[in-house]
Amino acid sequence: MSPDSESAPAMPLDEALLEILRCPETKQAVTLLDASSLDVLNRKIETGEVQNTGGNPVKEPLDGGLIRHDKKVTYPIREMIPIMLVEEGIPTDGIL
């Protein structure tokens, strides 16, 4: 794996959409989760270590993610659709 591929986004998302999306809780900007971080998060999901902010276990691996500017919450992307609901956010502080 080249150094560039580790920090590359895990999946493409329209730049115009990415510019307008904000965390629904704090209104912070979000950026695409890189492939390496997505892999770490999905491995933790597989082992049952991840709950969303609603307190429910995350059971399905993510196709991608949008991480909040402060890096504390990631919003899942499923089937190319960002799930921008507060209760679906995944606390990533300490995981990534």
C-alpha positions in Angstrom: 0.0 0.0 0.0 1.4 3.4 -0.9 1.5 6.2 1.7 -1.0 8.2 -0.4 -3.6 5.3 -0.3 -3.6 5.3 3.5 -4.9 8.8 3.8 -7.1 8.6 0.7 -10.9 8.7 1.3 -12.5 5.3 1.6 -15.1 6.2 -1.0 -15.8 9.2 -3.3 -18.5 11.7 -2.4 -19.5 14.7 -4.4 -17.4 17.7 -3.4 -20.3 20.1 -3.5 -22.3 17.9 -1.2 -19.4 17.5 1.2 -19.0 21.3 1.4 -22.5 21.8 2.7 -22.8 18.8 5.0 -22.4 19.6 8.7 -22.6 17.6 11.9 -26.3 17.9 12.9 -25.4 18.2 16.6 -22.5 20.8 16.6 -22.7 22.2 13.0 -19.0 21.4 12.6 -17.7 20.6 9.1 -17.2 16.9 8.2 -14.6 15.2 6.0 -14.4 11.8 4.4 -13.0 9.2 6.7 -9.7 7.8 5.2 -9.5 4.2 4.2 -7.1 3.2 7.0 -9.4 4.7 9.7 -12.5 3.0 8.0 -10.7 -0.3 8.2 -9.9 0.1 11.9 -13.5 1.1 12.6 -15.0 -1.8 10.6 -12.7 -4.2 12.5 -14.1 -2.9 15.8 -17.6 -3.2 14.5 -17.0 -6.8 13.6 -15.9 -7.6 17.1 -18.9 -5.9 18.6 -16.9 -3.0 20.2 -18.9 -0.1 18.6 -22.1 1.6 19.7 -23.7 4.6 18.1 -24.5 7.8 20.1 -28.1 6.4 20.5 -26.6 3.6 22.6 -27.3 0.9 20.0 -24.6 -1.6 18.8 -23.4 -0.9 15.3 -23.7 -4.3 13.6 -23.1 -3.6 9.9 -19.7 -2.5 8.5 -19.6 1.0 7.0 -19.2 1.7 3.3 -17.6 5.0 4.3 -17.8 7.6 6.9 -17.9 11.4 7.5 -15.8 12.4 10.5 -16.5 15.5 12.4 -13.8 18.2 12.4 -13.0 17.5 16.1 -12.6 13.8 15.2 -15.0 12.8 18.0 -17.9 11.5 15.9 -18.2 9.7 12.6 -21.4 9.5 10.6 -21.9 6.4 8.6 -22.2 6.2 4.8 -24.3 3.3 3.6 -24.9 2.7 -0.1 -23.4 6.1 -1.0 -25.9 7.9 1.4 -24.5 9.8 4.4 -26.6 9.1 7.5 -26.5 12.5 9.2 -28.6 11.7 12.3 -27.3 12.5 15.7 -28.3 9.1 17.2 -26.5 7.3 14.3 -23.2 9.0 14.9 -20.4 6.8 16.1 -18.2 8.1 18.9 -14.7 7.7 17.5 -12.7 9.6 20.1 -10.3 7.0 21.4 -11.0 4.5 18.6 -9.3 6.3 15.7 
